Amino acid sequence: MRRLPTLLGLATAVLAASIGSSFAQSGRTQVGVLECRGGPNIGMVVGSVTNLGCVFRAQGRPDDLYTAQITKIGIDLGITEQTVLSWAVFAPTVQLGMGDLSGNYAGVAASAAVGVGLGANAMIGGSQNSFALQPLSVQGQTGLSVAGGVQSLELRPGRIGR
């Protein structure tokens, strides 16, 4: 039983590395980092919906706040108390305005947690599918869960004071 989280963590790292190298070769430039945090989530066997608060950080510009909703389709079993995601944001240009990351994204995900867990997900989307979200590091979560499948991310401008 102890091997399952280790194997899933290793599979997740391989997935993240392979997707990340394909993003890097697509002619996009890393423009900053998108960090998202969410509270409790319950997997619904064939999917789940998670709401997150996000901030996009880039050197030389103010933080850009977003709200996010991730919908997963696939295996999603268990309960997580907290989720933290961090993506390197790749774009065709370094000139981004406030709210430019808004849009719909799609990608693949895998995660597992027994107490503390690991996961990774990579997404592409936004305006005319011009942005790529590459896992900067593995996803961190606490709880008891296992998940894998395809997911969508709806990213919208956020509010100050969250």
VENGI-V922326 format. One record per residue. N is the residue number from 1. SS is DSSP state (H for helix, E for strand, - for the rest). PSI is psi in radians with two decimals (* if undefined). NEAR is the number of other ideal C-beta (glycine too) atoms within 12 Angstrom. Layout:
n:N ss:SS psi:PSI near:NEAR
n:N ss:SS psi:PSI near:NEAR
//
This chain:
n:1 ss:- psi:-0.57 near:10
n:2 ss:H psi:-0.41 near:11
n:3 ss:H psi:-0.49 near:12
n:4 ss:H psi:-0.92 near:19
n:5 ss:H psi:-0.66 near:27
n:6 ss:H psi:-0.81 near:16
n:7 ss:H psi:-0.73 near:17
n:8 ss:H psi:-0.66 near:30
n:9 ss:H psi:-0.75 near:29
n:10 ss:H psi:-0.77 near:19
n:11 ss:H psi:-0.68 near:26
n:12 ss:H psi:-0.76 near:35
n:13 ss:H psi:-0.72 near:23
n:14 ss:H psi:-0.76 near:18
n:15 ss:H psi:-0.83 near:29
n:16 ss:H psi:-0.75 near:36
n:17 ss:H psi:-0.73 near:20
n:18 ss:H psi:-0.70 near:19
n:19 ss:H psi:-0.70 near:30
n:20 ss:H psi:-0.72 near:30
n:21 ss:H psi:-0.57 near:17
n:22 ss:H psi:-0.61 near:20
n:23 ss:H psi:-0.75 near:30
n:24 ss:H psi:-0.52 near:18
n:25 ss:- psi:-0.03 near:13
n:26 ss:- psi:0.14 near:21
n:27 ss:- psi:0.19 near:13
n:28 ss:- psi:2.71 near:25
n:29 ss:E psi:2.44 near:21
n:30 ss:E psi:2.19 near:27
n:31 ss:E psi:-0.18 near:32
n:32 ss:E psi:-2.85 near:31
n:33 ss:E psi:2.35 near:27
n:34 ss:E psi:2.10 near:44
n:35 ss:E psi:2.31 near:31
n:36 ss:E psi:2.53 near:41
n:37 ss:E psi:2.48 near:28
n:38 ss:E psi:2.81 near:30
n:39 ss:- psi:-2.60 near:19
n:40 ss:- psi:2.57 near:18
n:41 ss:E psi:2.45 near:36
n:42 ss:E psi:2.13 near:21
n:43 ss:- psi:2.43 near:32
n:44 ss:- psi:0.61 near:21
n:45 ss:E psi:-1.02 near:17
n:46 ss:E psi:0.14 near:16
n:47 ss:E psi:3.07 near:24
n:48 ss:E psi:2.88 near:34
n:49 ss:E psi:2.27 near:21
n:50 ss:E psi:2.28 near:41
n:51 ss:E psi:2.39 near:25
n:52 ss:E psi:2.68 near:35
n:53 ss:E psi:2.32 near:29
n:54 ss:E psi:2.72 near:41
n:55 ss:E psi:2.30 near:32
n:56 ss:E psi:2.18 near:37
n:57 ss:E psi:2.27 near:26
n:58 ss:- psi:2.55 near:26
n:59 ss:- psi:2.29 near:13
n:60 ss:- psi:0.23 near:11
n:61 ss:- psi:2.71 near:18
n:62 ss:- psi:2.73 near:15
n:63 ss:- psi:2.48 near:21
n:64 ss:E psi:1.99 near:30
n:65 ss:E psi:2.51 near:28
n:66 ss:E psi:2.76 near:38
n:67 ss:E psi:2.56 near:26
n:68 ss:E psi:2.59 near:40
n:69 ss:E psi:2.10 near:24
n:70 ss:E psi:2.22 near:40
n:71 ss:E psi:2.12 near:28
n:72 ss:E psi:2.44 near:38
n:73 ss:E psi:2.15 near:23
n:74 ss:E psi:-2.75 near:25
n:75 ss:E psi:2.22 near:24
n:76 ss:E psi:1.65 near:34
n:77 ss:E psi:2.33 near:26
n:78 ss:E psi:-3.01 near:29
n:79 ss:E psi:2.31 near:25
n:80 ss:E psi:2.49 near:39
n:81 ss:E psi:-0.63 near:22
n:82 ss:E psi:2.51 near:24
n:83 ss:E psi:2.37 near:41
n:84 ss:E psi:2.17 near:32
n:85 ss:E psi:2.54 near:44
n:86 ss:E psi:2.16 near:29
n:87 ss:E psi:2.47 near:47
n:88 ss:E psi:2.30 near:31
n:89 ss:E psi:2.17 near:42
n:90 ss:E psi:2.37 near:38
n:91 ss:E psi:2.82 near:34
n:92 ss:- psi:-0.19 near:22
n:93 ss:- psi:2.75 near:17
n:94 ss:- psi:-0.15 near:18
n:95 ss:- psi:1.76 near:12
n:96 ss:- psi:2.44 near:30
n:97 ss:- psi:2.97 near:18
n:98 ss:- psi:2.32 near:17
n:99 ss:- psi:0.02 near:20
n:100 ss:- psi:-0.41 near:28
n:101 ss:- psi:-0.17 near:42
n:102 ss:- psi:2.49 near:28
n:103 ss:E psi:-2.97 near:26
n:104 ss:E psi:2.37 near:24
n:105 ss:E psi:2.75 near:38
n:106 ss:E psi:2.66 near:27
n:107 ss:E psi:-2.85 near:36
n:108 ss:E psi:2.70 near:31
n:109 ss:E psi:2.69 near:47
n:110 ss:E psi:2.40 near:38
n:111 ss:E psi:2.79 near:49
n:112 ss:E psi:2.52 near:39
n:113 ss:E psi:2.32 near:35
n:114 ss:E psi:1.61 near:24
n:115 ss:E psi:-1.57 near:17
n:116 ss:E psi:2.40 near:23
n:117 ss:E psi:3.05 near:34
n:118 ss:E psi:2.76 near:38
n:119 ss:E psi:2.96 near:45
n:120 ss:E psi:2.61 near:40
n:121 ss:E psi:2.56 near:44
n:122 ss:E psi:2.45 near:40
n:123 ss:E psi:2.68 near:41
n:124 ss:E psi:2.48 near:31
n:125 ss:E psi:-2.53 near:28
n:126 ss:- psi:-2.78 near:33
n:127 ss:H psi:2.02 near:20
n:128 ss:H psi:0.63 near:12
n:129 ss:H psi:0.66 near:20
n:130 ss:- psi:-0.14 near:25
n:131 ss:E psi:2.53 near:39
n:132 ss:E psi:2.32 near:35
n:133 ss:E psi:1.90 near:49
n:134 ss:E psi:2.34 near:38
n:135 ss:E psi:2.10 near:41
n:136 ss:- psi:-0.70 near:27
n:137 ss:- psi:3.06 near:22
n:138 ss:- psi:2.64 near:35
n:139 ss:E psi:2.45 near:43
n:140 ss:E psi:2.41 near:30
n:141 ss:E psi:2.75 near:41
n:142 ss:E psi:2.46 near:25
n:143 ss:E psi:-2.72 near:29
n:144 ss:E psi:1.87 near:24
n:145 ss:E psi:2.84 near:40
n:146 ss:E psi:2.35 near:35
n:147 ss:E psi:2.65 near:43
n:148 ss:E psi:2.56 near:28
n:149 ss:E psi:-2.73 near:28
n:150 ss:E psi:2.71 near:24
n:151 ss:E psi:2.77 near:38
n:152 ss:E psi:2.63 near:28
n:153 ss:E psi:2.17 near:40
n:154 ss:E psi:2.01 near:26
n:155 ss:E psi:2.14 near:38
n:156 ss:E psi:2.65 near:23
n:157 ss:E psi:2.44 near:22
n:158 ss:- psi:-2.99 near:26
n:159 ss:- psi:2.63 near:14
n:160 ss:- psi:2.51 near:13
n:161 ss:- psi:0.36 near:6
n:162 ss:- psi:* near:18
//
